[in-house]
């Protein structure tokens, strides 16, 4: 009976002791081992400028601010390009020697480059 109990204890305790030894002893050890695989990702998306007419604040008729903002937004509309680059930044991990990188979808979603 004690032999069976010893065998059962061995099979139930041995796997747990090996699992606990396979984990890093601290967060610093984990970072030290994995930080070389972390990469920065920059993506560029070409976006169309929205119609500035929709952004003009509305003031009561005859207000001096109405003319001021109308002139300002008219100048902005004439001087702004129809398309502009928008840059996004994120991070990822290299998971393969061939250079495969894993990142979140929102980092690269809709990116042109």
Secondary structure, 3 states (H helix, E strand, C coil): CHHHHHHHHHHHHHHHHHHHHHCCCCHHHHHHHHHHHEEEEEEEEEEECCCHHHHCCCCCCCCHHHHHHHHHHHHHHHHCCCEEEEEEEEEEEECCCCCCEEECHHHHCCCCC
